């Protein structure tokens, strides 16, 4: 159970970081939000690829769900940045 949680956090961090690298410009989000959106992107991306009918018959590393997870995470990060917007400082 603990190993699953730790590996989900690590994979979420990797997918979230790669998704942020794909997106142009700077995103003003923290590491925790990156991990959470990366985990969500990974889960949604895997769900989508297997619902479409992907089957890893040869075994090994599953690249298609990983790439789809990065794309979904990039969409989630772009949506998060669009909703939260840039935080401007209040002029005194």
C-alpha positions as CSV (number, residue, x, y, z in Angstrom):
1,X,0.0,0.0,0.0
2,X,2.7,2.5,1.0
3,X,4.8,1.5,-2.1
4,X,1.9,2.1,-4.3
5,X,1.3,5.6,-2.9
6,X,5.0,6.5,-3.1
7,X,5.3,5.2,-6.7
8,X,2.1,7.2,-7.7
9,X,3.7,10.3,-6.2
10,X,7.0,9.7,-8.1
11,X,5.2,9.0,-11.4
12,X,2.9,12.0,-10.8
13,X,6.0,14.2,-10.3
14,X,7.6,12.9,-13.4
15,X,4.5,13.3,-15.6
16,X,3.7,16.7,-14.1
17,X,7.2,18.0,-14.7
18,X,7.3,16.7,-18.3
19,X,3.9,18.3,-18.9
20,X,5.1,21.6,-17.6
21,X,8.2,21.3,-19.9
22,X,5.9,20.8,-22.9
23,X,3.8,23.9,-22.1
24,X,5.2,27.2,-23.3
25,X,5.8,30.0,-20.8
26,X,6.1,30.0,-17.1
27,X,3.4,28.4,-14.9
28,X,3.1,29.8,-11.4
29,X,2.2,26.6,-9.6
30,X,3.9,24.7,-6.9
31,X,5.4,21.3,-6.7
32,X,2.4,19.8,-4.8
33,X,-0.1,21.0,-7.5
34,X,2.3,19.7,-10.2
35,X,2.3,16.2,-8.5
36,X,-1.5,16.2,-8.0
37,X,-2.1,17.2,-11.6
38,X,0.5,14.7,-12.8
39,X,-1.2,11.9,-10.9
40,X,-4.6,12.9,-12.3
41,X,-3.1,13.1,-15.8
42,X,-1.6,9.7,-15.4
43,X,-4.8,8.1,-14.2
44,X,-7.0,9.7,-16.8
45,X,-4.5,9.0,-19.6
46,X,-4.3,5.3,-18.7
47,X,-8.0,5.1,-18.4
48,X,-8.5,6.7,-21.9
49,X,-5.9,4.5,-23.6
50,X,-7.3,1.2,-22.2
51,X,-10.9,2.3,-23.0
52,X,-9.8,3.0,-26.6
53,X,-8.5,-0.6,-26.7
54,X,-4.8,-0.4,-26.1
55,X,-3.2,-3.7,-25.0
56,X,0.5,-4.1,-24.2
57,X,0.8,-7.6,-25.6
58,X,4.6,-7.6,-25.7
59,X,5.0,-6.6,-22.1
60,X,7.6,-4.2,-20.9
61,X,7.2,-0.4,-20.5
62,X,3.9,1.0,-21.6
63,X,4.9,4.1,-23.6
64,X,1.4,5.0,-25.0
65,X,-0.3,5.5,-21.7
66,X,2.7,7.4,-20.4
67,X,2.6,9.8,-23.4
68,X,-1.2,10.2,-23.2
69,X,-0.8,10.9,-19.4
70,X,1.7,13.7,-20.2
71,X,-0.7,15.2,-22.7
72,X,-3.7,15.0,-20.3
73,X,-1.5,16.5,-17.5
74,X,-0.5,19.3,-19.8
75,X,-4.2,20.0,-20.5
76,X,-4.9,19.9,-16.7
77,X,-2.0,22.3,-15.9
78,X,-3.1,24.7,-18.6
79,X,-6.6,24.6,-17.3
80,X,-5.4,25.2,-13.8
81,X,-3.3,28.1,-14.8
82,X,-6.2,29.6,-16.8
83,X,-8.6,29.3,-13.9
84,X,-6.3,30.6,-11.2
85,X,-4.8,33.3,-13.5
86,X,-1.8,35.4,-12.7
87,X,-1.7,36.6,-9.2
88,X,-1.0,40.3,-9.3
89,X,0.3,42.3,-6.5
90,X,-1.9,45.0,-5.0
91,X,-0.5,48.5,-5.6
92,X,-0.2,50.5,-2.4
